[in-house]
Amino acid sequence: MTTGAALPDLGRFIAIDWSGAAGKRYAGIAVAECGAEGPPRVVAPTERQWSRTAVFDWLLDGLERGPALVGIDCAFSLPFDVAGRYFPDPDLATAFDLWDLVEAVAGAEPDFAGGGFAAHPGYGADFWRAGTQPDWYRDPHRRTERVCRADGYGSPQSPYKLIGAKQVGKGGLAGMRMLRALKRAAPDRVAVWPFDAPGPGRTVICEIYPRLFLIRAGFGLRKIRDGAATDAALAVLGAPPAGLSGVVTDHDADALVSAAGLRWLAERQAVWSPPAMDARVRRQEGWIFGVGDRNPEDAAPGT
């Protein structure tokens, strides 16, 4: 999407707190949705907890309800300073080529799991998978992650780091598999931003980093764990209160605040064309929605 292009016409805003964990269903997945007006709401899974396949099915079924902006908390690609080596011509390779490669390696794993890619002898050597940090590991980051840090919106982990509670690599690989399947199932109705240009009638799927919305709402590095704090964050992002009482899981809170944050940001032209996102980044690495767009009226980071 270029500067001056028409903003996509989107009537629904969906945020998904994602998980790359092994298993069948995951406490770490949460889904929230809001319309063009009104508060966001938590979408309950059909069973006790979401699976990645259930999220895929829900998104596919939801295409019939009209175009949405869907934010998923996972890396949509890998740093191409490293991943480019996986292809005969690194300059011509795209994020979609990476998705095909991940699928070719990990496609037999159930529920869109992608951990097998990081264990593959041809690609796994680039991932920090166990123990203390190896001497060879340089913690590679995509440009969007570096700009996110520079903007004061938190410190996204490298997708190549598979150590610790904050690691995001397996979630990203699982997300790539799920997004690839969704595009193949509905190629004319799904656009994955920024690799695809939004178009009329298409649901747009973007990468999100919930901490960005929490910081913009004035919560700094704190987690939100109750209904009152959730409503306070929503108010800063222009949304009515969700009206939840008592304890709220941080996964539900992240999804609720992110859904409202997506709606809050989507009408800003600069969000869709951040200056630091050049053609190579747009084609190969992707971008976190809201990074690189500074607005003086926003809450100050860390307040």
N, C-alpha and C positions, 0 to 999 in steps of 0.2 A: 504494500500500500504506500503510495507516494504522497508527499505533502500536497495538500489541496484536494485530495480525492474525497469523495463523499463518504461519510461515516456509515458503517453497516447498520441496517435497520434490524435491531435485535430486541425482542420483547421479553426474553427470559434470561436470567443470569444465574449460573450454576457453578458452585465451587466444590471441588472434591479433594478431601484430605486423603492421600494415597498411601499405599504400602507395598513394599517389595518383599515382604516376609514370606518364608516358606509356610505352607499349610493349605487349608481349604477355605477358611473364613477368618477375618481379621478385625480385631478391635480398633486397629489404627486407621481404618477407612471410615470416613464420614462424608455425607453428601448434604448440601444445603442449596436452596433455590429461592429466588425472589422474582417477582414480575417487574414491570416498568415502574410500579409504585408499590408501596406497602413494605412490611417487614420481611426479612428472609425467614424461612422455616427449615427445620431439619427434615430430610427425606428419610423415612424409616425403611430399612431393608425388608425384603419379603420374608427372610428368615431372621434368626437372632442377630446375625452379623453379616456384613457385606462380604462377598467374594469379588475378585477382580472380574470374573466372568459375569456376575450379576450386575456390576456397574456397566459393563459393555452392553449387556442386554437392555438395561434401563435407558442408556443413552441412545441406543439404536431405536427402541420403541418411541422415545421422546421426540425423535425427528418429525413425527407426524403432528406434533403439537406446535410446530412453527419454529423459526430460527432462534437460536439461543447463543449466548456467549458462555462457553464452558471453560473454566479454569481448573487445571489439574496440577497438584503440588508434586511435580516430578520433573526431572531434567528430560527434555525432548531430544537431546543429542549429547555427544561427548565433545570435549575439547579437540578440535581437529588438528592442532599441532601434534597431537599423538595419534588420534584416530585416522588421520589422513594416510598414515603408513599402511593401513589395511587395504588400500586400493591401488591398482596399477598406475593411475594418474590422480594423485591427491587433489589437484586443482579442479578437476572435473567432477569429483565425487560430491554427492549431496547427502543431506540427512536421511533422505528416503533410501539411498543406497546403504547407509548404515543400518537402517531398520531392516532391510532385506537380509543383510548379513547376520544381524542378531537373530532373526527368524530362522535362517538356514542352520544356525548353530544350536539354538535353544528351542526350536519349534516343537519338539516332542515333550517339553515340560508342561505339566498341567497348569491351568488357571493363569496363563500368560506369564508364568515365572520366567525370569531371564538370567538367573544366576549362573547357568551353564556357560553363558558367553564369557563371564569373568573367570571361569575355571578352564576354559579351552586352552590347549597348549599354544595355539597360535596367537591368542589375544590376551590371555590371562596374565601374562608376565607384566603387563602395564598397570595392573591393579594391585593396590596394597590390600592384601586379603587377610593377613594374620600377623600377630606379634608386634614388636616395636617397629617404628618406621624404618624401612630398609634404606641403606645408603644411596641406592639408585633412585629412590622415589622423590619426585620434584613437585608433587601436589599440583598437577596442571588444572587450570580453570578456563572456562569459556569467557569470552569478553563480557557477556552480560553479568556473570558472577563478579567479575572485577569491578564493573561499573556500579553494581549494586552495593558493594562495599564502599566504594568511593562516595556514593550518594548518601551513605549513612543509614542504609536500610537493612543492615544485618550482614552476616557473613556466610553466604551459602557454601556448603561443602563441595569439594571436587567430586564429580561422579566416579573418579578413579579411586577414591578412598572408601574402602569397605570395612572400616573399623569404627567402633563406637556407636552410641545411641543416635547420633545425628547423621550417620552415613546415609547417603541418598542414591548410591550407585545401583543397587539392585532394584530399587523402586523405579529409577529411570529406565533401566533395561526392560522391566515389565511394562512400563508405560509405553515404550516404543512399540512393543509387540501388540498391545491393545489398540494403540492409535493406528497402526498399520492395518489391523483387522477391520477397524471401523471405517477407514477410508476405502478399503476394498469392498466392504459391504454396502456402502452408500457413497460412491465416488462423486456424484453430482450434488450431494446435499451436505457434505462435510468439507470444511476448509480448516487446515491446521496452520495457524498463524505462528510465525511470519513466513513459513515456507510456501503456503498458498495465499493468494489474494482473496479476501472476503468477497462474496458475490451475492446477488439478490437471492433470497430464499435459502441461503446456506447457513447451517450452524457453524460457528467459528470456535475452534478449540485452541486455547492458549495455555502457556506455562505460567503458573503462579508461584509465588513465595509468600506464604501467609504472614511471615514476620514483617514484610513490607507494609501490609495493611495495618497490622497492630502498631507498628512504629508511627505510621501516618495518623493513626487514631490516638496517639499520645501514650501508648503503653510500653514503649521502649522494648526491653528484653523480657518483660514480665509475661507469664502465661495468664490467660483468662480461664477461670475455673468456676464462675458462678454467674447467675442470670443478671444480677445488677451490673457487673463489670461488662458483660456482653452488651447490654443495652447502652451503657456509656460509650463504648466503642462504636456501636451502630449510629449513635446520635452524631458523632463527629463525621461519619461517612454519609450523613444525610438520610439515614434510614429510620423509620419508626422502631420502637422497641419490639423485640421478639417476645417479651413478656414471660420469659422462663423464670422459674423461682428455684432457689437452692443451688445445688451443685450442678455444674455443666462440665462435661469432659472437655479437655483442651482440644480434642479432635473436632467435636461438635462446634466449639467456640471458633476454632480456626476456620471451619467451613462457613459458619454463619457470617463472620466478619468479612471473609473473603468474597462471599457472594454479594454482600452490600458494597464492598470495595470495587468489585468489577463494574457494577452499575455506576458507581460514583466516578470512575475513571473513563468509562467507555465513550463518553461524549467529548473527550479532549482529543483533538486532532493530533497533538504532539505525542500522545501515548502510542499511537499506531505507527509513527515514523520517528522514533528517537534518533537524534543525530549520530550517536555512536554505532548504530546498527548499519554497517555497510553491506554491500551486496554479498560479500563472502560469508559474513555472519548470518545474513538472512537465508542464504542457501544451505549452509552447512551446520551451524551451531544453534540457531534459534535465539530466542530472547525471552526474558521474564517480563510479563505484562506489567507496565508501570515503572520499570527501571529506566533511568535516563530522562524522565520527565519531571522537572522541578516546577512547582507552583508556589509562589510566595505566600499564598493563603493557606497552604497545608499546615497541619500541625508540625512543629519542629521535631526532627528525629530525636528520640530519646527523652522527650518531655513526658 
